[in-house]
């Protein structure tokens, strides 16, 4: 079964941090955006396997992310 997750990337001093919105425990860092994408993909696969081994419910994806402009 194919599922889609939403990842938030944040620029940090050492590169990028990535975190899965629907599954906040899945978080990683990379020296650039491409490496961070690879790392988050691997971390997500490992977390899915760990949850399956423990018979835990795997969070579903498909979060809706919206940016709301506001004057500050």
N, CA, C and O atoms as a Maestro MAE file, in Angstrom:
{
 s_m_m2io_version
 :::
 2.0.0
}

f_m_ct {
 s_m_title
 :::
 protein
 m_atom[288] {
  # First column is atom index #
  i_m_mmod_type
  r_m_x_coord
  r_m_y_coord
  r_m_z_coord
  i_m_residue_number
  s_m_chain_name
  s_m_pdb_residue_name
  s_m_pdb_atom_name
  i_m_atomic_number
  :::
  1 25 0.839 -1.175 0.000 1 A "UNK " " N  " 7
  2 3 0.000 0.000 0.000 1 A "UNK " " CA " 6
  3 2 0.891 1.247 0.000 1 A "UNK " " C  " 6
  4 15 1.858 1.327 0.758 1 A "UNK " " O  " 8
  5 25 0.564 2.192 -0.834 2 A "UNK " " N  " 7
  6 3 1.313 3.437 -0.918 2 A "UNK " " CA " 6
  7 2 0.634 4.493 -0.064 2 A "UNK " " C  " 6
  8 15 -0.575 4.703 -0.164 2 A "UNK " " O  " 8
  9 25 1.410 5.152 0.770 3 A "UNK " " N  " 7
  10 3 0.898 6.226 1.608 3 A "UNK " " CA " 6
  11 2 1.775 7.454 1.380 3 A "UNK " " C  " 6
  12 15 2.947 7.318 1.029 3 A "UNK " " O  " 8
  13 25 1.242 8.611 1.570 4 A "UNK " " N  " 7
  14 3 1.972 9.859 1.373 4 A "UNK " " CA " 6
  15 2 2.068 10.607 2.693 4 A "UNK " " C  " 6
  16 15 1.069 10.787 3.389 4 A "UNK " " O  " 8
  17 25 3.281 11.043 3.034 5 A "UNK " " N  " 7
  18 3 3.500 11.812 4.244 5 A "UNK " " CA " 6
  19 2 3.979 13.209 3.883 5 A "UNK " " C  " 6
  20 15 4.517 13.433 2.799 5 A "UNK " " O  " 8
  21 25 3.781 14.128 4.783 6 A "UNK " " N  " 7
  22 3 4.164 15.522 4.589 6 A "UNK " " CA " 6
  23 2 5.394 15.812 5.433 6 A "UNK " " C  " 6
  24 15 5.403 15.542 6.634 6 A "UNK " " O  " 8
  25 25 6.429 16.359 4.814 7 A "UNK " " N  " 7
  26 3 7.676 16.647 5.520 7 A "UNK " " CA " 6
  27 2 7.917 18.150 5.524 7 A "UNK " " C  " 6
  28 15 7.757 18.827 4.509 7 A "UNK " " O  " 8
  29 25 8.301 18.647 6.681 8 A "UNK " " N  " 7
  30 3 8.659 20.057 6.836 8 A "UNK " " CA " 6
  31 2 10.180 20.138 6.913 8 A "UNK " " C  " 6
  32 15 10.802 19.462 7.732 8 A "UNK " " O  " 8
  33 25 10.770 20.958 6.065 9 A "UNK " " N  " 7
  34 3 12.217 21.169 6.066 9 A "UNK " " CA " 6
  35 2 12.517 22.565 6.602 9 A "UNK " " C  " 6
  36 15 11.884 23.548 6.215 9 A "UNK " " O  " 8
  37 25 13.485 22.628 7.491 10 A "UNK " " N  " 7
  38 3 13.888 23.900 8.090 10 A "UNK " " CA " 6
  39 2 15.386 24.067 7.892 10 A "UNK " " C  " 6
  40 15 16.164 23.162 8.194 10 A "UNK " " O  " 8
  41 25 15.784 25.213 7.389 11 A "UNK " " N  " 7
  42 3 17.205 25.526 7.245 11 A "UNK " " CA " 6
  43 2 17.792 25.772 8.626 11 A "UNK " " C  " 6
  44 15 17.280 26.593 9.387 11 A "UNK " " O  " 8
  45 25 18.863 25.062 8.949 12 A "UNK " " N  " 7
  46 3 19.570 25.218 10.221 12 A "UNK " " CA " 6
  47 2 21.037 25.520 9.923 12 A "UNK " " C  " 6
  48 15 21.459 25.453 8.768 12 A "UNK " " O  " 8
  49 25 21.805 25.848 10.938 13 A "UNK " " N  " 7
  50 3 23.196 26.259 10.721 13 A "UNK " " CA " 6
  51 2 24.056 25.171 10.085 13 A "UNK " " C  " 6
  52 15 25.020 25.482 9.386 13 A "UNK " " O  " 8
  53 25 23.724 23.908 10.314 14 A "UNK " " N  " 7
  54 3 24.522 22.805 9.776 14 A "UNK " " CA " 6
  55 2 23.938 22.204 8.504 14 A "UNK " " C  " 6
  56 15 24.487 21.235 7.980 14 A "UNK " " O  " 8
  57 25 22.843 22.752 7.999 15 A "UNK " " N  " 7
  58 3 22.227 22.222 6.789 15 A "UNK " " CA " 6
  59 2 20.716 22.340 6.851 15 A "UNK " " C  " 6
  60 15 20.173 23.444 6.895 15 A "UNK " " O  " 8
  61 25 20.028 21.182 6.856 16 A "UNK " " N  " 7
  62 3 18.569 21.154 6.924 16 A "UNK " " CA " 6
  63 2 18.096 20.116 7.927 16 A "UNK " " C  " 6
  64 15 18.724 19.072 8.106 16 A "UNK " " O  " 8
  65 25 16.990 20.415 8.570 17 A "UNK " " N  " 7
  66 3 16.312 19.458 9.441 17 A "UNK " " CA " 6
  67 2 14.989 19.114 8.771 17 A "UNK " " C  " 6
  68 15 14.290 19.997 8.275 17 A "UNK " " O  " 8
  69 25 14.649 17.834 8.758 18 A "UNK " " N  " 7
  70 3 13.378 17.396 8.201 18 A "UNK " " CA " 6
  71 2 12.566 16.675 9.256 18 A "UNK " " C  " 6
  72 15 13.119 15.918 10.054 18 A "UNK " " O  " 8
  73 25 11.250 16.899 9.273 19 A "UNK " " N  " 7
  74 3 10.363 16.249 10.240 19 A "UNK " " CA " 6
  75 2 9.048 15.915 9.550 19 A "UNK " " C  " 6
  76 15 8.484 16.739 8.830 19 A "UNK " " O  " 8
  77 25 8.565 14.697 9.778 20 A "UNK " " N  " 7
  78 3 7.289 14.273 9.211 20 A "UNK " " CA " 6
  79 2 6.170 14.883 10.047 20 A "UNK " " C  " 6
  80 15 6.109 14.672 11.258 20 A "UNK " " O  " 8
  81 25 5.293 15.632 9.404 21 A "UNK " " N  " 7
  82 3 4.221 16.348 10.095 21 A "UNK " " CA " 6
  83 2 3.285 15.391 10.822 21 A "UNK " " C  " 6
  84 15 2.952 15.612 11.987 21 A "UNK " " O  " 8
  85 25 2.864 14.339 10.147 22 A "UNK " " N  " 7
  86 3 1.902 13.406 10.738 22 A "UNK " " CA " 6
  87 2 2.534 12.456 11.760 22 A "UNK " " C  " 6
  88 15 1.829 11.747 12.478 22 A "UNK " " O  " 8
  89 25 3.854 12.451 11.817 23 A "UNK " " N  " 7
  90 3 4.588 11.515 12.681 23 A "UNK " " CA " 6
  91 2 5.816 12.236 13.220 23 A "UNK " " C  " 6
  92 15 6.930 11.961 12.773 23 A "UNK " " O  " 8
  93 25 5.642 13.152 14.171 24 A "UNK " " N  " 7
  94 3 6.717 14.036 14.623 24 A "UNK " " CA " 6
  95 2 7.966 13.327 15.150 24 A "UNK " " C  " 6
  96 15 9.039 13.928 15.204 24 A "UNK " " O  " 8
  97 25 7.837 12.061 15.538 25 A "UNK " " N  " 7
  98 3 9.018 11.327 16.009 25 A "UNK " " CA " 6
  99 2 10.002 11.045 14.879 25 A "UNK " " C  " 6
  100 15 11.169 10.752 15.137 25 A "UNK " " O  " 8
  101 25 9.548 11.128 13.632 26 A "UNK " " N  " 7
  102 3 10.427 10.899 12.483 26 A "UNK " " CA " 6
  103 2 11.060 12.244 12.121 26 A "UNK " " C  " 6
  104 15 10.435 13.102 11.498 26 A "UNK " " O  " 8
  105 25 12.311 12.395 12.530 27 A "UNK " " N  " 7
  106 3 13.023 13.660 12.367 27 A "UNK " " CA " 6
  107 2 14.493 13.357 12.098 27 A "UNK " " C  " 6
  108 15 15.047 12.416 12.665 27 A "UNK " " O  " 8
  109 25 15.117 14.142 11.245 28 A "UNK " " N  " 7
  110 3 16.522 13.925 10.931 28 A "UNK " " CA " 6
  111 2 17.135 15.205 10.382 28 A "UNK " " C  " 6
  112 15 16.446 16.206 10.187 28 A "UNK " " O  " 8
  113 25 18.443 15.157 10.135 29 A "UNK " " N  " 7
  114 3 19.163 16.308 9.585 29 A "UNK " " CA " 6
  115 2 20.081 15.852 8.465 29 A "UNK " " C  " 6
  116 15 20.498 14.695 8.411 29 A "UNK " " O  " 8
  117 25 20.389 16.788 7.570 30 A "UNK " " N  " 7
  118 3 21.340 16.534 6.498 30 A "UNK " " CA " 6
  119 2 22.111 17.792 6.174 30 A "UNK " " C  " 6
  120 15 21.674 18.901 6.484 30 A "UNK " " O  " 8
  121 25 23.262 17.615 5.547 31 A "UNK " " N  " 7
  122 3 24.107 18.780 5.247 31 A "UNK " " CA " 6
  123 2 23.516 19.663 4.165 31 A "UNK " " C  " 6
  124 15 23.837 20.849 4.088 31 A "UNK " " O  " 8
  125 25 22.645 19.091 3.315 32 A "UNK " " N  " 7
  126 3 21.923 19.861 2.314 32 A "UNK " " CA " 6
  127 2 20.525 19.262 2.170 32 A "UNK " " C  " 6
  128 15 20.215 18.242 2.785 32 A "UNK " " O  " 8
  129 25 19.698 19.892 1.368 33 A "UNK " " N  " 7
  130 3 18.310 19.453 1.249 33 A "UNK " " CA " 6
  131 2 18.210 18.041 0.678 33 A "UNK " " C  " 6
  132 15 17.389 17.245 1.133 33 A "UNK " " O  " 8
  133 25 19.030 17.729 -0.304 34 A "UNK " " N  " 7
  134 3 18.998 16.391 -0.915 34 A "UNK " " CA " 6
  135 2 19.348 15.308 0.115 34 A "UNK " " C  " 6
  136 15 18.670 14.283 0.194 34 A "UNK " " O  " 8
  137 25 20.397 15.535 0.895 35 A "UNK " " N  " 7
  138 3 20.768 14.555 1.917 35 A "UNK " " CA " 6
  139 2 19.676 14.421 2.977 35 A "UNK " " C  " 6
  140 15 19.383 13.319 3.440 35 A "UNK " " O  " 8
  141 25 19.086 15.533 3.350 36 A "UNK " " N  " 7
  142 3 18.015 15.502 4.348 36 A "UNK " " CA " 6
  143 2 16.822 14.698 3.827 36 A "UNK " " C  " 6
  144 15 16.211 13.942 4.582 36 A "UNK " " O  " 8
  145 25 16.488 14.855 2.552 37 A "UNK " " N  " 7
  146 3 15.397 14.079 1.946 37 A "UNK " " CA " 6
  147 2 15.687 12.585 2.011 37 A "UNK " " C  " 6
  148 15 14.815 11.790 2.359 37 A "UNK " " O  " 8
  149 25 16.914 12.212 1.674 38 A "UNK " " N  " 7
  150 3 17.310 10.803 1.730 38 A "UNK " " CA " 6
  151 2 17.231 10.271 3.164 38 A "UNK " " C  " 6
  152 15 16.754 9.161 3.400 38 A "UNK " " O  " 8
  153 25 17.700 11.070 4.103 39 A "UNK " " N  " 7
  154 3 17.708 10.654 5.506 39 A "UNK " " CA " 6
  155 2 16.281 10.511 6.050 39 A "UNK " " C  " 6
  156 15 15.998 9.563 6.783 39 A "UNK " " O  " 8
  157 25 15.391 11.428 5.705 40 A "UNK " " N  " 7
  158 3 14.026 11.349 6.214 40 A "UNK " " CA " 6
  159 2 13.314 10.148 5.616 40 A "UNK " " C  " 6
  160 15 12.515 9.503 6.295 40 A "UNK " " O  " 8
  161 25 13.596 9.834 4.345 41 A "UNK " " N  " 7
  162 3 13.013 8.654 3.707 41 A "UNK " " CA " 6
  163 2 13.464 7.386 4.435 41 A "UNK " " C  " 6
  164 15 12.646 6.516 4.734 41 A "UNK " " O  " 8
  165 25 14.759 7.284 4.716 42 A "UNK " " N  " 7
  166 3 15.283 6.123 5.442 42 A "UNK " " CA " 6
  167 2 14.707 6.042 6.852 42 A "UNK " " C  " 6
  168 15 14.340 4.963 7.317 42 A "UNK " " O  " 8
  169 25 14.630 7.188 7.533 43 A "UNK " " N  " 7
  170 3 14.090 7.202 8.895 43 A "UNK " " CA " 6
  171 2 12.626 6.775 8.905 43 A "UNK " " C  " 6
  172 15 12.193 6.062 9.810 43 A "UNK " " O  " 8
  173 25 11.872 7.201 7.917 44 A "UNK " " N  " 7
  174 3 10.462 6.823 7.825 44 A "UNK " " CA " 6
  175 2 10.309 5.327 7.581 44 A "UNK " " C  " 6
  176 15 9.458 4.687 8.198 44 A "UNK " " O  " 8
  177 25 11.115 4.763 6.697 45 A "UNK " " N  " 7
  178 3 11.072 3.314 6.454 45 A "UNK " " CA " 6
  179 2 11.412 2.536 7.722 45 A "UNK " " C  " 6
  180 15 10.756 1.543 8.037 45 A "UNK " " O  " 8
  181 25 12.432 2.981 8.446 46 A "UNK " " N  " 7
  182 3 12.831 2.301 9.682 46 A "UNK " " CA " 6
  183 2 11.746 2.400 10.752 46 A "UNK " " C  " 6
  184 15 11.500 1.433 11.472 46 A "UNK " " O  " 8
  185 25 11.100 3.551 10.863 47 A "UNK " " N  " 7
  186 3 10.039 3.719 11.853 47 A "UNK " " CA " 6
  187 2 8.844 2.832 11.522 47 A "UNK " " C  " 6
  188 15 8.241 2.244 12.420 47 A "UNK " " O  " 8
  189 25 8.499 2.730 10.246 48 A "UNK " " N  " 7
  190 3 7.404 1.851 9.840 48 A "UNK " " CA " 6
  191 2 7.721 0.410 10.219 48 A "UNK " " C  " 6
  192 15 6.867 -0.295 10.757 48 A "UNK " " O  " 8
  193 25 8.926 -0.023 9.947 49 A "UNK " " N  " 7
  194 3 9.319 -1.397 10.296 49 A "UNK " " CA " 6
  195 2 9.273 -1.620 11.807 49 A "UNK " " C  " 6
  196 15 8.793 -2.657 12.265 49 A "UNK " " O  " 8
  197 25 9.767 -0.658 12.580 50 A "UNK " " N  " 7
  198 3 9.744 -0.786 14.042 50 A "UNK " " CA " 6
  199 2 8.314 -0.863 14.560 50 A "UNK " " C  " 6
  200 15 8.019 -1.670 15.442 50 A "UNK " " O  " 8
  201 25 7.421 -0.034 14.023 51 A "UNK " " N  " 7
  202 3 6.023 -0.067 14.453 51 A "UNK " " CA " 6
  203 2 5.376 -1.401 14.093 51 A "UNK " " C  " 6
  204 15 4.609 -1.951 14.883 51 A "UNK " " O  " 8
  205 25 5.677 -1.921 12.912 52 A "UNK " " N  " 7
  206 3 5.125 -3.222 12.509 52 A "UNK " " CA " 6
  207 2 5.587 -4.331 13.458 52 A "UNK " " C  " 6
  208 15 4.788 -5.177 13.858 52 A "UNK " " O  " 8
  209 25 6.856 -4.327 13.812 53 A "UNK " " N  " 7
  210 3 7.395 -5.347 14.716 53 A "UNK " " CA " 6
  211 2 6.738 -5.294 16.089 53 A "UNK " " C  " 6
  212 15 6.605 -6.318 16.759 53 A "UNK " " O  " 8
  213 25 6.333 -4.115 16.501 54 A "UNK " " N  " 7
  214 3 5.715 -3.949 17.819 54 A "UNK " " CA " 6
  215 2 4.185 -3.959 17.756 54 A "UNK " " C  " 6
  216 15 3.513 -3.726 18.761 54 A "UNK " " O  " 8
  217 25 3.647 -4.229 16.572 55 A "UNK " " N  " 7
  218 3 2.196 -4.233 16.357 55 A "UNK " " CA " 6
  219 2 1.543 -2.915 16.786 55 A "UNK " " C  " 6
  220 15 0.459 -2.909 17.369 55 A "UNK " " O  " 8
  221 25 2.208 -1.817 16.493 56 A "UNK " " N  " 7
  222 3 1.666 -0.490 16.793 56 A "UNK " " CA " 6
  223 2 0.981 0.068 15.540 56 A "UNK " " C  " 6
  224 15 1.316 -0.308 14.417 56 A "UNK " " O  " 8
  225 25 0.033 0.954 15.747 57 A "UNK " " N  " 7
  226 3 -0.668 1.572 14.626 57 A "UNK " " CA " 6
  227 2 0.231 2.604 13.957 57 A "UNK " " C  " 6
  228 15 0.763 3.501 14.611 57 A "UNK " " O  " 8
  229 25 0.391 2.466 12.659 58 A "UNK " " N  " 7
  230 3 1.213 3.385 11.889 58 A "UNK " " CA " 6
  231 2 0.385 4.619 11.547 58 A "UNK " " C  " 6
  232 15 -0.689 4.495 10.959 58 A "UNK " " O  " 8
  233 25 0.870 5.812 11.907 59 A "UNK " " N  " 7
  234 3 0.113 7.028 11.591 59 A "UNK " " CA " 6
  235 2 -0.114 7.160 10.088 59 A "UNK " " C  " 6
  236 15 0.757 6.821 9.286 59 A "UNK " " O  " 8
  237 25 -1.275 7.651 9.721 60 A "UNK " " N  " 7
  238 3 -1.568 7.859 8.309 60 A "UNK " " CA " 6
  239 2 -1.049 9.208 7.858 60 A "UNK " " C  " 6
  240 15 -0.828 10.101 8.676 60 A "UNK " " O  " 8
  241 25 -0.859 9.353 6.590 61 A "UNK " " N  " 7
  242 3 -0.340 10.584 6.022 61 A "UNK " " CA " 6
  243 2 -1.457 11.500 5.565 61 A "UNK " " C  " 6
  244 15 -2.562 11.487 6.109 61 A "UNK " " O  " 8
  245 25 -1.146 12.289 4.563 62 A "UNK " " N  " 7
  246 3 -2.087 13.194 3.915 62 A "UNK " " CA " 6
  247 2 -2.475 14.404 4.763 62 A "UNK " " C  " 6
  248 15 -3.647 14.780 4.809 62 A "UNK " " O  " 8
  249 25 -1.517 15.001 5.419 63 A "UNK " " N  " 7
  250 3 -1.800 16.229 6.171 63 A "UNK " " CA " 6
  251 2 -2.039 17.377 5.200 63 A "UNK " " C  " 6
  252 15 -1.513 17.382 4.088 63 A "UNK " " O  " 8
  253 25 -2.808 18.314 5.614 64 A "UNK " " N  " 7
  254 3 -3.030 19.533 4.839 64 A "UNK " " CA " 6
  255 2 -2.206 20.644 5.479 64 A "UNK " " C  " 6
  256 15 -2.398 20.991 6.645 64 A "UNK " " O  " 8
  257 25 -1.303 21.182 4.706 65 A "UNK " " N  " 7
  258 3 -0.439 22.257 5.198 65 A "UNK " " CA " 6
  259 2 -0.830 23.534 4.458 65 A "UNK " " C  " 6
  260 15 -0.993 23.533 3.238 65 A "UNK " " O  " 8
  261 25 -0.976 24.600 5.201 66 A "UNK " " N  " 7
  262 3 -1.385 25.860 4.605 66 A "UNK " " CA " 6
  263 2 -0.564 26.986 5.219 66 A "UNK " " C  " 6
  264 15 -0.390 27.048 6.436 66 A "UNK " " O  " 8
  265 25 -0.072 27.854 4.385 67 A "UNK " " N  " 7
  266 3 0.613 29.042 4.875 67 A "UNK " " CA " 6
  267 2 -0.392 30.176 4.899 67 A "UNK " " C  " 6
  268 15 -1.117 30.399 3.930 67 A "UNK " " O  " 8
  269 25 -0.429 30.887 6.007 68 A "UNK " " N  " 7
  270 3 -1.363 31.992 6.166 68 A "UNK " " CA " 6
  271 2 -0.555 33.279 6.329 68 A "UNK " " C  " 6
  272 15 0.177 33.425 7.308 68 A "UNK " " O  " 8
  273 25 -0.676 34.207 5.391 69 A "UNK " " N  " 7
  274 3 0.063 35.466 5.510 69 A "UNK " " CA " 6
  275 2 -0.586 36.386 6.547 69 A "UNK " " C  " 6
  276 15 -1.809 36.482 6.644 69 A "UNK " " O  " 8
  277 25 0.255 37.041 7.300 70 A "UNK " " N  " 7
  278 3 -0.236 38.008 8.278 70 A "UNK " " CA " 6
  279 2 0.823 39.102 8.431 70 A "UNK " " C  " 6
  280 15 2.021 38.821 8.455 70 A "UNK " " O  " 8
  281 25 0.380 40.309 8.530 71 A "UNK " " N  " 7
  282 3 1.300 41.427 8.683 71 A "UNK " " CA " 6
  283 2 1.758 41.521 10.130 71 A "UNK " " C  " 6
  284 15 0.947 41.461 11.054 71 A "UNK " " O  " 8
  285 25 3.074 41.671 10.318 72 A "UNK " " N  " 7
  286 3 3.600 41.804 11.686 72 A "UNK " " CA " 6
  287 2 4.422 43.081 11.810 72 A "UNK " " C  " 6
  288 15 4.950 43.374 12.883 72 A "UNK " " O  " 8
  :::
 }
 m_bond[287] {
  # First column is bond index #
  i_m_from
  i_m_to
  i_m_order
  :::
  1 1 2 1
  2 2 3 1
  3 3 4 2
  4 3 5 1
  5 5 6 1
  6 6 7 1
  7 7 8 2
  8 7 9 1
  9 9 10 1
  10 10 11 1
  11 11 12 2
  12 11 13 1
  13 13 14 1
  14 14 15 1
  15 15 16 2
  16 15 17 1
  17 17 18 1
  18 18 19 1
  19 19 20 2
  20 19 21 1
  21 21 22 1
  22 22 23 1
  23 23 24 2
  24 23 25 1
  25 25 26 1
  26 26 27 1
  27 27 28 2
  28 27 29 1
  29 29 30 1
  30 30 31 1
  31 31 32 2
  32 31 33 1
  33 33 34 1
  34 34 35 1
  35 35 36 2
  36 35 37 1
  37 37 38 1
  38 38 39 1
  39 39 40 2
  40 39 41 1
  41 41 42 1
  42 42 43 1
  43 43 44 2
  44 43 45 1
  45 45 46 1
  46 46 47 1
  47 47 48 2
  48 47 49 1
  49 49 50 1
  50 50 51 1
  51 51 52 2
  52 51 53 1
  53 53 54 1
  54 54 55 1
  55 55 56 2
  56 55 57 1
  57 57 58 1
  58 58 59 1
  59 59 60 2
  60 59 61 1
  61 61 62 1
  62 62 63 1
  63 63 64 2
  64 63 65 1
  65 65 66 1
  66 66 67 1
  67 67 68 2
  68 67 69 1
  69 69 70 1
  70 70 71 1
  71 71 72 2
  72 71 73 1
  73 73 74 1
  74 74 75 1
  75 75 76 2
  76 75 77 1
  77 77 78 1
  78 78 79 1
  79 79 80 2
  80 79 81 1
  81 81 82 1
  82 82 83 1
  83 83 84 2
  84 83 85 1
  85 85 86 1
  86 86 87 1
  87 87 88 2
  88 87 89 1
  89 89 90 1
  90 90 91 1
  91 91 92 2
  92 91 93 1
  93 93 94 1
  94 94 95 1
  95 95 96 2
  96 95 97 1
  97 97 98 1
  98 98 99 1
  99 99 100 2
  100 99 101 1
  101 101 102 1
  102 102 103 1
  103 103 104 2
  104 103 105 1
  105 105 106 1
  106 106 107 1
  107 107 108 2
  108 107 109 1
  109 109 110 1
  110 110 111 1
  111 111 112 2
  112 111 113 1
  113 113 114 1
  114 114 115 1
  115 115 116 2
  116 115 117 1
  117 117 118 1
  118 118 119 1
  119 119 120 2
  120 119 121 1
  121 121 122 1
  122 122 123 1
  123 123 124 2
  124 123 125 1
  125 125 126 1
  126 126 127 1
  127 127 128 2
  128 127 129 1
  129 129 130 1
  130 130 131 1
  131 131 132 2
  132 131 133 1
  133 133 134 1
  134 134 135 1
  135 135 136 2
  136 135 137 1
  137 137 138 1
  138 138 139 1
  139 139 140 2
  140 139 141 1
  141 141 142 1
  142 142 143 1
  143 143 144 2
  144 143 145 1
  145 145 146 1
  146 146 147 1
  147 147 148 2
  148 147 149 1
  149 149 150 1
  150 150 151 1
  151 151 152 2
  152 151 153 1
  153 153 154 1
  154 154 155 1
  155 155 156 2
  156 155 157 1
  157 157 158 1
  158 158 159 1
  159 159 160 2
  160 159 161 1
  161 161 162 1
  162 162 163 1
  163 163 164 2
  164 163 165 1
  165 165 166 1
  166 166 167 1
  167 167 168 2
  168 167 169 1
  169 169 170 1
  170 170 171 1
  171 171 172 2
  172 171 173 1
  173 173 174 1
  174 174 175 1
  175 175 176 2
  176 175 177 1
  177 177 178 1
  178 178 179 1
  179 179 180 2
  180 179 181 1
  181 181 182 1
  182 182 183 1
  183 183 184 2
  184 183 185 1
  185 185 186 1
  186 186 187 1
  187 187 188 2
  188 187 189 1
  189 189 190 1
  190 190 191 1
  191 191 192 2
  192 191 193 1
  193 193 194 1
  194 194 195 1
  195 195 196 2
  196 195 197 1
  197 197 198 1
  198 198 199 1
  199 199 200 2
  200 199 201 1
  201 201 202 1
  202 202 203 1
  203 203 204 2
  204 203 205 1
  205 205 206 1
  206 206 207 1
  207 207 208 2
  208 207 209 1
  209 209 210 1
  210 210 211 1
  211 211 212 2
  212 211 213 1
  213 213 214 1
  214 214 215 1
  215 215 216 2
  216 215 217 1
  217 217 218 1
  218 218 219 1
  219 219 220 2
  220 219 221 1
  221 221 222 1
  222 222 223 1
  223 223 224 2
  224 223 225 1
  225 225 226 1
  226 226 227 1
  227 227 228 2
  228 227 229 1
  229 229 230 1
  230 230 231 1
  231 231 232 2
  232 231 233 1
  233 233 234 1
  234 234 235 1
  235 235 236 2
  236 235 237 1
  237 237 238 1
  238 238 239 1
  239 239 240 2
  240 239 241 1
  241 241 242 1
  242 242 243 1
  243 243 244 2
  244 243 245 1
  245 245 246 1
  246 246 247 1
  247 247 248 2
  248 247 249 1
  249 249 250 1
  250 250 251 1
  251 251 252 2
  252 251 253 1
  253 253 254 1
  254 254 255 1
  255 255 256 2
  256 255 257 1
  257 257 258 1
  258 258 259 1
  259 259 260 2
  260 259 261 1
  261 261 262 1
  262 262 263 1
  263 263 264 2
  264 263 265 1
  265 265 266 1
  266 266 267 1
  267 267 268 2
  268 267 269 1
  269 269 270 1
  270 270 271 1
  271 271 272 2
  272 271 273 1
  273 273 274 1
  274 274 275 1
  275 275 276 2
  276 275 277 1
  277 277 278 1
  278 278 279 1
  279 279 280 2
  280 279 281 1
  281 281 282 1
  282 282 283 1
  283 283 284 2
  284 283 285 1
  285 285 286 1
  286 286 287 1
  287 287 288 2
  :::
 }
}
